[in-house]
Amino acid sequence: VGELADLPVDLLEVLRTRRSAKWRTYLGDVLPLTVAEMDFALAPCVAQALHAAVDLSDTGYGNGRIGLAESLAGFALRRWGWAIDPSQVTGVTDVGSGVVQVFRLLIRPGDTVVVNTPVYHPFFDWVADVGAKLRAAPLAHDVSGWHLDLDALESAFAERPSVYLLCNPHNPVGRVHRAEELTEVVRLAHQYGVTVISDEIHAPLVYDGFVFTPFLTLDGAAEVAVSVLSASKAWNLAALQCAVVVTAHPRMAEVVGRFSPDAMWRTGHFGVIAAIAAFDDGEPWLDQLLATLGRRRAQLGVLLDEHLPMIKWLPPEATYLAWLDCRAIGSGDEPRDRFLEKGRVALESGPHFGPDGSGFIRLNFATSTEIPEAAVNGMAQSLSDTGTALGRTN
Ligand SMILES: Cc1ncc(COP(=O)(O)O)c(C=O)c1O
C-alpha cells in the first residue's frame, strides 16, 4: 500500500476569504491557529451530497430519524467494533446542546458536575447553563503525559456529584483514555451513583498506535452512561449543526426519551445529509486526513525543536490540537498574548481550559505545511527580543 497523499488546502489568501470563526475573528495579517476547524478541502463525498441537496433546493427541516442512526452504526461497527442499536441514537443540533439536554434531565438545583481540567472550555459554560456547580478533578501530568487521575476522580465522586462529563479523546491534551482507565471509571460511577456523559466528538481522529474505546462498550457502562458524537470534527462540519446522543440501556434511553420532542426538528438538515455521507463513504478520506495530520504533527515537532526549544509538548494521540507548555519562555500565565501581539499568530489561551492551563497555549495544526512554518517563525520572532526562544538568557 502506497503512502496516502496530503489532503489539499487552499492558499492563504483564499482561506482568508472564509467567513467561519477561525478566519473572521482575527483580521489583517494575523495567522489563526485557533478554534477547532480544519483548513482542508471538504471530503468529496460530503461536498457532493451537499451540492446535490442545494441543486434540489432540499433546504427544509432535517429529519434526524431517517438514515443518520444506521449510518453512524455502520461506521462505529467498522471503525471501532462498536455495535450501536440505531433505535438508541437521537439526533441533536450539536454536542453542546446534546450534553446540556442530558444535564437538564439529570441535574437538580445544587447538583455538581465533574470535569477533568484542563478541558474544552465550553464545558464550564454548559455546567453554568443549567445552574450546576463545577467540580474539577484535574488530569495528572507526569513524564508519560496527561492522563486521568483516578484517585482525584474518586475523591470528586465521593462528594456525590450527579454527572461526570468525560472528554475522550481529550481536548486539549490529545489523550486517548485507556480501556483500563475507563473500566475503573465505570466501577466508580456504579459505586458512587454518578452518570457519565462521554463526549466522543474527536473519536474518529485517533492516530495509529492508539485505540479509542467507546465508553458504552465497557462492561456495565450502558446502565450509567450516554455518549455524544458528531461527524463535525473529523469532517469539518460544525456549520451544519448535527450531532447524536447514543444510549445502550433502557435506563439511559428513558432519560434521552424525555428530550423535548421539538429538539429533533432543530437538527440541521444539511448536517444530517453531510454526516450520512461522511459515515457511509468518508472513511478513505478520513484515513487520508489522519495520514496528513500525522505528518503535520511530525512537522510541528521539528519546527518547535528548531525554533522554540523551550516550549515543551507531547504529540497528541488524537486530533489536531497541540497543547504547548510555554512556561519556560517567561511570558507568564498567558503566553498567547505575546504571540498574538508581537508574532501576529493567534492561538487558544491555555488558562481558558482551566487554571492548570496557565502558561500553556493550544495550537491547531489542521492546515497546510506553510502555515505551521509561518506560525512557528512568527512565534519565535515574538520572543527574539529577549532571546528566550533560543534558550539564551542575555
Ligand atoms: C470536546 C469537544 N466537545 C464539543 C465540541 C463542540 O461540538 P459542537 O460544536 O457539536 O457542540 C468540541 C469542539 O471543538 C470539542 O472539542
The ligand as an ORCA input file, in Angstrom:
! r2SCAN-3c Opt
* xyz 0 1
  C     -14.512     18.045     23.205
  C     -15.430     18.871     22.360
  N     -16.750     18.792     22.554
  C     -17.606     19.509     21.809
  C     -17.152     20.376     20.837
  C     -18.122     21.209     20.095
  O     -19.031     20.439     19.468
  P     -20.363     21.078     18.955
  O     -19.982     22.222     18.076
  O     -21.011     19.952     18.233
  O     -21.117     21.500     20.184
  C     -15.788     20.482     20.594
  C     -15.301     21.404     19.562
  O     -14.146     21.554     19.309
  C     -14.899     19.718     21.379
  O     -13.594     19.788     21.200
*
